[in-house]
Amino acid sequence: MGNSQPGRHRISRPDRANPTRAWPHLYPQHDLPPPRQTNSMAVSLPYSHVDSSLRALAGQAEGFGRFAIGGLNGPVHRVTSLADDGPGSLREACRKKEPLWIVFEVSGTIHLQSYLSVSSYKTVDGRGQRIKFTGKGLRLKECEHLIICNLEFEGGRGHDVDGIQIKPNSKHIWIDRCTLHDYDDGLIDITRGSTDITVSRCHFSQHDKTMLIGADPTHVGDRCIRVTIHHCFFDGTRQRHPRLRFGKVHLYNNYTRNWGIYAVCSSVESQIYSQCNIYEAGQKKLAFAYNTEMAADKEEAATGHIISEGDLFLNGAQAGLAPLTSENCVFHPSEFYPTWTIEPPSDSLKRILQHCTGWQQILLPADKPVASS
C-alpha cells in the first residue's frame, strides 16, 4: 500500500453545467490517467503509515474528518472483558470523560444490551484483536474527536438500531477499517447536525438501508453536514451508499456492486461529488437516484445534485444523472481540504478494495512517540 507525497491540487473550475464533465486531472497524488483495466496490483492507497505506531492514526484521516485526533492526548486504556458493562469492559472505558486510547487485550464478541455511548476524545482501536459487536451498536452522541478503527458489527436488532449511530451534533469523527452487516436499521447513520466525518476502508454487506446522511426534510440544521467516504466496499447492499439530505458528501475510490434499488441517492438540497468510484450493476442498472422533498423552511420542494467525475460504470450500469441547475450548485472538495489520495478506477483497485477493506488481522502497533509534522 504505497503512499507517495501529495502534489498540488488545481482549484480553478471549468464549466459545471454538465455533471459528467471532466475536470482537469490534477489531483493530490499525481495526474490521473484515463480509467484503466489492468492486472497490476500497483495501486497507491492512503494510510500506509498509520500502523507504524499506536497513535499514528490521530489527525491522519483524509477528507472532512481530517482533524479527528481521538484519544491522542490521553493514556492507553486496556479492555480486558467482553462483558456488556462492568470492570474491564468497553462500556466502562467509553463513559469516562478524559481522553483515552482504548485497545483490547481480548478477542471475541461483545453482546450489547443497549447502545454503547462513546464520549469525546476517544479512540476505540481494534487492532491486534478481533472484536465483534452484536445486539446493538455504538452511539456517538453530542461528542467530538472520535476514531473508531478495525472493528466488526453484525446482527443488530431493534427499532432504530444502527451499527454506528452518529447524532446529534457530533463532529470530527473518523470511522476506519470496520466490517458492518445485518442490522435492523442502518449500518452507519449520520444525522441531526453531525459533521466533519470521514468513513474509509470499510466493508458493508448483507444489508438494506446502508448509510443515511441527513435525517429528514424537517431537520434543516443538517445543512451543516459534511462527510467524506472513500476506499469503501459496498458489497451487494441494497441501497443508500449513501442517501443524502441537505449536506455535502465527497465519494472517491469506492467500489459499489450489485445494489438492489440504487447506489447513491441525492435528496433535498444535497450535494454529492462522486469521483473515480466503481459502480458495477447487478439486475438494477441505475446508479444515481434523486428524491424530491420540501425542507421545513421552504415553500417549494427540491431535489439534490450529483457530479460524477471519472467514475467507472460496469455491467450495464447507467449513471442516470440529472442536469445541474446552476454552475456552483455542487461544491468541489478542494474548497475544504487541499489533498486526498486518489487512483483511477481500475480492476486493480477493485480487487484491492475487496480484500483490504473492513476488519484486518494486523498487530497492535507499539505506543511510540508520534513525529510532529
Secondary structure, DSSP 8 states (H G I E B T S, - for coil): -B--------------SSTT-----B-SSSB----B--S----B-S-TTTTSSGGGGTT---GGGTT--TTTTS-EEEE---SSSSTT-HHHHHT-SS-EEEEES--EEEE-SS-EE--SSEEEE-TTS-EEEEES-EEE-S-EEEEEES-EEEEE-STT--SEEE-SS-EEEEEES-EEEEESS-SEEE-TT-EEEEEES-EEES-SB-EEES--TT-GGGGG-EEEEES-EEES--B-SSEESSSEEEEES-EEES-SS-SEEE-TT-EEEEES-EEE-SS--B-EEE--B--TT-SS-B--EEEEES-EEETT-B------SSTTSS--GGGT-S-------BHHHHHHHHHHSS---------------
